[in-house]
């Protein structure tokens, strides 16, 4: 039976190519010209962190080849702060977990050729309840981060009742810039206040939804309840297609950190997750335990051809261009004139998926070389379409390169 595709992304993809200027000017701090790449402690360790864990993870970033592949930030998430500020108002590290202090730890990360990231909260208290937030202390906290030589600040949104998101994050943004140190600002306010519409001039990246979880589509039942968020990574994916016009060099939509390699995801699901985040020009922030990473997961995270798509200099976020039920095609135009394409199968059985050249705003008969990015092989040339058999919950990821006919 011939499949009749419902095309919904063509106009959106074309609009990406002809984007108008953003309503808010982009943050000009010279940072995150491509989506940030690194590792964050939260997904595996939550608040159970200490300086030895961070040191050994920095070592693993180098030893596993993550650094060579482009991952550069080692980000310490919630759980590092002492319960109270020092007498002079400065933040203090938990002395049991980080007895050497944050500056010494940052120095070690830098000694490995990496950059150092640190968590705070724009409200009055961190999300884990373990330390004071930065509300009302933006200037002193920014100065402290700069003195510790922090390179990346993740700013959460707990205990923020009565606060205005744009005002709060603008204060931290200005305070960080005033230090003179180049520090990436990652806003984590979960998309509650439509940050994509105003945050380009405030932060280098902003969360578009609630937290990602290590599951396919958990949390679906609570999405429409007050305070409910999509949790499974496919549900978060579904929230992204309307946002691509707001992303670009130095200011990125952030669908949250990677769950690749976490319990709860199959290898196929981890591969699909990673490939689609690359199509989205999403930050690639790993969260698995790098010290004991299986080779199958390393092969996903270290795939330089997929990483090259995520880091493409054109900076255009990809989107959904074709859909029929549980079979989808996502695409992204790249700087060299080629397009990255992901065939995504949400069904429980393998299925063929086809992309037609008009789906990519190409004319039929235009020759394109087909490159399989997951298996690192050339598949020949096509003139009209390409079809691939895609496993359940898996993807096929291609680069379609126009050639002379």
GUMI-180353 format. One record per residue (C-alpha): x, y, z; residue in three letters; residue number from 0. Coordinates in steps of 0.001 Angstrom, whole numbers. Each point is the difference from the previous one (the first is absolute). Layout:
// GUMI-180353
u | v | w | aa | i
X | Y | Z | ALA | NUM
...
// end
This chain:
// GUMI-180353
u | v | w | aa | i
0 | 0 | 0 | UNK | 0
1396 | 3359 | -1027 | UNK | 1
661 | 2313 | 2935 | UNK | 2
-1475 | 3478 | -336 | UNK | 3
2124 | 2396 | 1948 | UNK | 4
-1363 | 3025 | 1805 | UNK | 5
2497 | 2809 | -412 | UNK | 6
-78 | 2579 | 2736 | UNK | 7
3523 | 1396 | 239 | UNK | 8
760 | 1375 | -3480 | UNK | 9
-1043 | 3568 | 649 | UNK | 10
1741 | -12 | 3356 | UNK | 11
3230 | -1302 | -1495 | UNK | 12
-89 | 2580 | -2773 | UNK | 13
-637 | 2702 | 2576 | UNK | 14
3192 | -1089 | 1748 | UNK | 15
1936 | 806 | -3148 | UNK | 16
-1500 | 3500 | -162 | UNK | 17
-110 | 876 | 3682 | UNK | 18
-890 | 3543 | 961 | UNK | 19
2021 | 1787 | 2643 | UNK | 20
-843 | -1069 | 3522 | UNK | 21
-2283 | 2344 | 1905 | UNK | 22
2550 | -31 | 2816 | UNK | 23
3653 | 708 | -895 | UNK | 24
2332 | -2936 | 538 | UNK | 25
2347 | -11 | 2978 | UNK | 26
3350 | 1227 | -1275 | UNK | 27
2467 | -1619 | 2383 | UNK | 28
1745 | -1925 | -2779 | UNK | 29
-806 | -3371 | 1584 | UNK | 30
-1877 | -3134 | -1079 | UNK | 31
254 | 754 | -3694 | UNK | 32
-927 | -3650 | -401 | UNK | 33
-2076 | -1932 | 2562 | UNK | 34
2001 | -680 | 3186 | UNK | 35
1313 | -3530 | 524 | UNK | 36
1030 | -1563 | 3279 | UNK | 37
-1047 | -2070 | 2991 | UNK | 38
-2255 | 764 | 2977 | UNK | 39
-144 | -1866 | 3305 | UNK | 40
-3770 | 71 | 561 | UNK | 41
-1459 | -2812 | -2120 | UNK | 42
2079 | -2755 | 1584 | UNK | 43
1024 | 1346 | 3391 | UNK | 44
-2575 | 2660 | 988 | UNK | 45
1306 | 1598 | 3224 | UNK | 46
2315 | -2925 | 801 | UNK | 47
3080 | 1761 | -1296 | UNK | 48
3441 | 878 | 1326 | UNK | 49
3267 | 1363 | -1276 | UNK | 50
1527 | -3424 | -632 | UNK | 51
-2912 | -963 | -2259 | UNK | 52
438 | 3173 | -2018 | UNK | 53
3757 | -491 | -283 | UNK | 54
-298 | -3583 | -1192 | UNK | 55
-2741 | 975 | -2437 | UNK | 56
2239 | 2712 | -1441 | UNK | 57
2663 | -2676 | -413 | UNK | 58
-2522 | -2226 | -1742 | UNK | 59
-994 | 2843 | -2324 | UNK | 60
3565 | -37 | -1258 | UNK | 61
681 | -3741 | 147 | UNK | 62
-3176 | -1087 | -1809 | UNK | 63
500 | 2419 | -2877 | UNK | 64
-2909 | 2244 | 1000 | UNK | 65
2251 | 3057 | 111 | UNK | 66
1446 | -775 | -3418 | UNK | 67
-3534 | -381 | -1376 | UNK | 68
-913 | 3528 | 1136 | UNK | 69
-1426 | -408 | 3513 | UNK | 70
1607 | 2746 | 2063 | UNK | 71
-2116 | 986 | 3030 | UNK | 72
55 | -1946 | 3279 | UNK | 73
-3058 | 1340 | 1811 | UNK | 74
-597 | -479 | 3731 | UNK | 75
-3752 | 95 | 553 | UNK | 76
-1997 | 384 | 3243 | UNK | 77
1448 | -1349 | 3215 | UNK | 78
3293 | 1880 | 186 | UNK | 79
-1008 | 2900 | 2277 | UNK | 80
141 | 347 | 3739 | UNK | 81
-3352 | 701 | 1672 | UNK | 82
874 | 3599 | 808 | UNK | 83
2024 | 2801 | -1534 | UNK | 84
3210 | 1181 | 1610 | UNK | 85
-8 | 3051 | 2264 | UNK | 86
1027 | 2190 | -2945 | UNK | 87
-2996 | -1222 | -2014 | UNK | 88
1921 | -2258 | -2362 | UNK | 89
-1027 | -3506 | -970 | UNK | 90
1960 | -2779 | 1658 | UNK | 91
573 | -3585 | -1112 | UNK | 92
-1207 | -2858 | 2213 | UNK | 93
3168 | -736 | 2004 | UNK | 94
-697 | -3739 | 263 | UNK | 95
-507 | -463 | -3738 | UNK | 96
2456 | 2586 | -1287 | UNK | 97
2644 | 473 | 2694 | UNK | 98
2511 | 1529 | -2418 | UNK | 99
-2468 | 2633 | -1167 | UNK | 100
-1383 | 807 | -3428 | UNK | 101
2982 | 2010 | -1275 | UNK | 102
2362 | -2946 | 486 | UNK | 103
-2463 | -2288 | -1761 | UNK | 104
-392 | 2422 | -2889 | UNK | 105
3780 | 193 | -285 | UNK | 106
176 | -3781 | -291 | UNK | 107
-2650 | -100 | -2723 | UNK | 108
1844 | 2724 | -1874 | UNK | 109
3254 | -1931 | 341 | UNK | 110
-1611 | -2782 | -2026 | UNK | 111
-716 | 2424 | -2838 | UNK | 112
-3698 | 226 | 886 | UNK | 113
-2345 | 2753 | 1170 | UNK | 114
-1822 | 160 | 3324 | UNK | 115
-3719 | 513 | 587 | UNK | 116
-1937 | 603 | 3206 | UNK | 117
-3638 | 21 | 1099 | UNK | 118
-2006 | 2674 | 1745 | UNK | 119
-3668 | 991 | 212 | UNK | 120
-1702 | 3256 | -971 | UNK | 121
-2402 | -359 | 2931 | UNK | 122
658 | 135 | 3718 | UNK | 123
1070 | -3635 | 387 | UNK | 124
1442 | -2775 | -2161 | UNK | 125
-2361 | -2624 | -1370 | UNK | 126
1441 | -2694 | 2241 | UNK | 127
-499 | 2182 | 3093 | UNK | 128
3693 | -259 | 691 | UNK | 129
1162 | 3549 | -364 | UNK | 130
-903 | 3649 | -464 | UNK | 131
-1201 | 1294 | -3349 | UNK | 132
1402 | 3048 | -1756 | UNK | 133
-3085 | 2219 | 186 | UNK | 134
1135 | 3368 | 1370 | UNK | 135
3625 | -1154 | -101 | UNK | 136
651 | -11 | -3743 | UNK | 137
2967 | 2381 | 94 | UNK | 138
1871 | -1693 | 2834 | UNK | 139
-691 | -3470 | -1388 | UNK | 140
1136 | 972 | -3492 | UNK | 141
3175 | 1508 | 1458 | UNK | 142
578 | -3178 | 2016 | UNK | 143
-455 | -2196 | -3066 | UNK | 144
2437 | 2157 | -1940 | UNK | 145
2547 | -148 | 2846 | UNK | 146
-287 | -3787 | -34 | UNK | 147
526 | 99 | -3798 | UNK | 148
-3344 | -1573 | -809 | UNK | 149
-706 | -216 | -3741 | UNK | 150
-3694 | -987 | -17 | UNK | 151
-2846 | 734 | 2403 | UNK | 152
-3210 | -2042 | 66 | UNK | 153
-2681 | 2165 | 1638 | UNK | 154
-3088 | -1899 | 1241 | UNK | 155
-3488 | 1343 | 878 | UNK | 156
-1094 | -1526 | 3332 | UNK | 157
-1351 | 2070 | 2905 | UNK | 158
-770 | 2770 | -2475 | UNK | 159
-3494 | 921 | 1141 | UNK | 160
-688 | 3675 | -583 | UNK | 161
2993 | 460 | -2273 | UNK | 162
-74 | 1053 | -3643 | UNK | 163
2112 | -2357 | -2105 | UNK | 164
1268 | 2554 | -2506 | UNK | 165
953 | 2440 | 2748 | UNK | 166
1712 | -2630 | 2145 | UNK | 167
2023 | -1560 | -2784 | UNK | 168
888 | 3392 | -1462 | UNK | 169
1547 | 938 | 3342 | UNK | 170
2228 | -3072 | -22 | UNK | 171
853 | 508 | -3652 | UNK | 172
1088 | 3589 | 619 | UNK | 173
1927 | -989 | 3122 | UNK | 174
1910 | -2705 | -1852 | UNK | 175
896 | 2360 | -2839 | UNK | 176
1146 | 2632 | 2503 | UNK | 177
2653 | -2369 | 1360 | UNK | 178
1844 | 81 | -3313 | UNK | 179
346 | -3781 | -5 | UNK | 180
-1579 | -1900 | -2921 | UNK | 181
-2674 | -2166 | 1666 | UNK | 182
-2735 | -1885 | -1845 | UNK | 183
-3418 | 548 | 1604 | UNK | 184
-2390 | -2960 | -177 | UNK | 185
-3541 | 912 | 1093 | UNK | 186
-1953 | -2869 | 1544 | UNK | 187
-3507 | 1410 | 535 | UNK | 188
-1679 | -2934 | -1811 | UNK | 189
-1705 | 2059 | -2706 | UNK | 190
-2622 | 1337 | 2404 | UNK | 191
360 | 3594 | -1192 | UNK | 192
577 | -628 | -3714 | UNK | 193
3708 | 857 | 266 | UNK | 194
569 | -571 | -3718 | UNK | 195
-1938 | 3224 | -634 | UNK | 196
2294 | 2198 | 2127 | UNK | 197
3077 | -1817 | 1265 | UNK | 198
2281 | 340 | -3038 | UNK | 199
1330 | 3247 | 1456 | UNK | 200
338 | -1448 | 3493 | UNK | 201
1449 | -3522 | -181 | UNK | 202
1898 | -2295 | -2331 | UNK | 203
-2540 | -2779 | 417 | UNK | 204
-3350 | -467 | 1660 | UNK | 205
-2019 | -3050 | 947 | UNK | 206
-3148 | -523 | -2041 | UNK | 207
-1740 | -2550 | 2273 | UNK | 208
234 | -1705 | 3364 | UNK | 209
2711 | -2542 | 787 | UNK | 210
763 | -2820 | -2387 | UNK | 211
-223 | -3500 | 1513 | UNK | 212
1566 | -3327 | -917 | UNK | 213
-3114 | -1385 | -1635 | UNK | 214
-1749 | -98 | -3364 | UNK | 215
-3238 | 1863 | 795 | UNK | 216
-592 | -68 | 3754 | UNK | 217
-1936 | 2916 | 1451 | UNK | 218
-2534 | 157 | -2814 | UNK | 219
-2912 | -249 | 2441 | UNK | 220
1077 | 3103 | 1950 | UNK | 221
837 | 2292 | -2920 | UNK | 222
-3331 | 1830 | 7 | UNK | 223
-249 | 350 | 3768 | UNK | 224
1016 | 3201 | 1831 | UNK | 225
3768 | -16 | 310 | UNK | 226
242 | -3091 | -2171 | UNK | 227
2839 | -436 | -2472 | UNK | 228
916 | -2522 | -2663 | UNK | 229
2649 | -2292 | 1459 | UNK | 230
895 | -2733 | -2467 | UNK | 231
2376 | 1245 | -2685 | UNK | 232
-2438 | -649 | -2862 | UNK | 233
-2586 | 2236 | 1674 | UNK | 234
2590 | 2739 | 338 | UNK | 235
904 | -499 | -3668 | UNK | 236
-3628 | 627 | -926 | UNK | 237
153 | 3467 | 1582 | UNK | 238
2898 | 1194 | -2177 | UNK | 239
-1205 | 452 | -3620 | UNK | 240
-1599 | 3408 | 595 | UNK | 241
3152 | 1484 | 1547 | UNK | 242
2680 | -278 | -2685 | UNK | 243
-291 | 3645 | -1082 | UNK | 244
1358 | 1166 | 3365 | UNK | 245
3279 | -1951 | -69 | UNK | 246
3318 | 1058 | -1472 | UNK | 247
3656 | 647 | 696 | UNK | 248
400 | 1037 | 3627 | UNK | 249
-3648 | -607 | 967 | UNK | 250
-1437 | -3515 | -18 | UNK | 251
-3194 | -1805 | 909 | UNK | 252
868 | -2624 | 2614 | UNK | 253
-2239 | -3093 | 184 | UNK | 254
2071 | -1106 | 3017 | UNK | 255
2978 | -2241 | 588 | UNK | 256
570 | -3339 | -1673 | UNK | 257
-1262 | -3222 | 1551 | UNK | 258
2158 | -2064 | -2369 | UNK | 259
1351 | -3087 | 1755 | UNK | 260
-2312 | 235 | 2980 | UNK | 261
-1998 | -2981 | 1303 | UNK | 262
-3465 | 147 | -1507 | UNK | 263
1129 | 628 | -3572 | UNK | 264
934 | -2728 | -2471 | UNK | 265
3007 | 443 | -2263 | UNK | 266
-2350 | 819 | -2889 | UNK | 267
-1805 | 2597 | 2121 | UNK | 268
3275 | 1562 | 1131 | UNK | 269
1120 | 213 | -3621 | UNK | 270
-3303 | 1571 | -1039 | UNK | 271
159 | 2492 | 2879 | UNK | 272
3539 | 1087 | -904 | UNK | 273
-681 | 248 | -3728 | UNK | 274
-3123 | 2098 | 444 | UNK | 275
1686 | 2352 | 2487 | UNK | 276
2658 | 545 | -2686 | UNK | 277
-2693 | 810 | -2566 | UNK | 278
-1447 | 2494 | 2505 | UNK | 279
3347 | 1789 | 415 | UNK | 280
-445 | -759 | 3696 | UNK | 281
2766 | 272 | 2587 | UNK | 282
1610 | -3423 | 361 | UNK | 283
455 | -336 | 3748 | UNK | 284
565 | -3645 | 943 | UNK | 285
-1129 | -1266 | 3387 | UNK | 286
1124 | -3627 | 127 | UNK | 287
2853 | -1315 | 2137 | UNK | 288
2955 | 508 | -2326 | UNK | 289
2281 | -2051 | 2253 | UNK | 290
-1802 | -3230 | -912 | UNK | 291
-1445 | 777 | -3439 | UNK | 292
-832 | -3099 | -2115 | UNK | 293
1491 | -30 | -3479 | UNK | 294
-3471 | 127 | -1583 | UNK | 295
-742 | 3276 | 1786 | UNK | 296
3446 | 1402 | -756 | UNK | 297
-627 | -721 | -3683 | UNK | 298
-3136 | 2167 | 155 | UNK | 299
1456 | 2916 | 1955 | UNK | 300
3279 | 22 | -1937 | UNK | 301
-1503 | -149 | -3498 | UNK | 302
1756 | 2959 | -1569 | UNK | 303
-2206 | 10 | -3091 | UNK | 304
-3122 | 477 | 2134 | UNK | 305
1795 | 2538 | 2201 | UNK | 306
945 | 1932 | -3144 | UNK | 307
-3707 | 368 | -791 | UNK | 308
-717 | 1372 | 3471 | UNK | 309
2961 | 2377 | -248 | UNK | 310
-661 | 1161 | -3556 | UNK | 311
1049 | 3605 | -531 | UNK | 312
-3255 | 1005 | -1706 | UNK | 313
-1688 | -271 | 3403 | UNK | 314
-3476 | -830 | -1308 | UNK | 315
-2086 | -2227 | 2230 | UNK | 316
-1624 | -2905 | -1828 | UNK | 317
-3640 | -976 | 143 | UNK | 318
-2606 | -2596 | -872 | UNK | 319
-624 | -10 | -3774 | UNK | 320
-2077 | -3156 | -488 | UNK | 321
-2274 | -2050 | 2177 | UNK | 322
-2424 | -2869 | -352 | UNK | 323
-1105 | -1330 | 3337 | UNK | 324
3060 | -1373 | 1762 | UNK | 325
2377 | 366 | -2962 | UNK | 326
1844 | 3299 | -315 | UNK | 327
2679 | 1853 | -1957 | UNK | 328
1952 | 2814 | 1621 | UNK | 329
2411 | 2181 | -1997 | UNK | 330
2497 | 2793 | 419 | UNK | 331
1740 | 2133 | -2675 | UNK | 332
3780 | 169 | 421 | UNK | 333
2631 | 2577 | -876 | UNK | 334
1398 | -1885 | -3008 | UNK | 335
-3400 | -226 | -1705 | UNK | 336
-651 | -3560 | 1102 | UNK | 337
-2772 | -1094 | 2328 | UNK | 338
87 | -2264 | 3022 | UNK | 339
-3022 | -2282 | 121 | UNK | 340
-1254 | -2317 | 2741 | UNK | 341
-2561 | -2732 | -697 | UNK | 342
-1685 | -705 | 3346 | UNK | 343
-2168 | -3048 | 682 | UNK | 344
-2137 | 212 | 3149 | UNK | 345
-1797 | -3277 | -719 | UNK | 346
583 | -3384 | 1637 | UNK | 347
1160 | -1643 | -3240 | UNK | 348
2510 | 847 | -2724 | UNK | 349
-1411 | 2124 | -2822 | UNK | 350
1153 | 1636 | -3263 | UNK | 351
82 | 3805 | -81 | UNK | 352
490 | 2157 | -3102 | UNK | 353
1088 | 3589 | -491 | UNK | 354
-912 | 1640 | -3310 | UNK | 355
2182 | 2840 | -1272 | UNK | 356
-2894 | 2536 | 63 | UNK | 357
-261 | -688 | 3746 | UNK | 358
3436 | 1623 | 240 | UNK | 359
-950 | 2799 | -2389 | UNK | 360
2047 | -1642 | -2741 | UNK | 361
-1247 | -683 | -3522 | UNK | 362
-478 | -3588 | -1102 | UNK | 363
2897 | -1084 | -2187 | UNK | 364
2622 | 1833 | 1992 | UNK | 365
2831 | -2405 | 634 | UNK | 366
1027 | -481 | 3614 | UNK | 367
2683 | -2195 | 1488 | UNK | 368
-1304 | -1893 | 3012 | UNK | 369
2227 | -455 | 3049 | UNK | 370
-994 | -2282 | 2899 | UNK | 371
1249 | 1850 | 3098 | UNK | 372
-599 | -2808 | 2489 | UNK | 373
1868 | -2672 | -1953 | UNK | 374
2522 | 2351 | -1634 | UNK | 375
-567 | -1116 | -3573 | UNK | 376
-1021 | 1456 | -3342 | UNK | 377
-3214 | -1373 | -1480 | UNK | 378
287 | 1309 | -3549 | UNK | 379
-1985 | 2686 | -1811 | UNK | 380
-3768 | 599 | -201 | UNK | 381
-2082 | 2225 | -2299 | UNK | 382
-3459 | 118 | 1580 | UNK | 383
-210 | -1595 | 3414 | UNK | 384
1649 | -2267 | 2510 | UNK | 385
-1601 | -2830 | 1923 | UNK | 386
1405 | -1716 | 3078 | UNK | 387
-1163 | -2815 | 2237 | UNK | 388
-51 | 1296 | 3572 | UNK | 389
-103 | -2205 | 3096 | UNK | 390
-2577 | 462 | 2753 | UNK | 391
687 | 3108 | 2124 | UNK | 392
3045 | 619 | -2156 | UNK | 393
1335 | 2322 | -2656 | UNK | 394
1938 | 105 | -3214 | UNK | 395
2017 | 3204 | -326 | UNK | 396
1233 | 1215 | -3370 | UNK | 397
1794 | 2899 | -1565 | UNK | 398
-1369 | 818 | -3471 | UNK | 399
2621 | 1852 | -2024 | UNK | 400
-1022 | 1670 | -3287 | UNK | 401
2219 | -983 | -2905 | UNK | 402
207 | 909 | -3677 | UNK | 403
-2446 | -2039 | -2042 | UNK | 404
// end
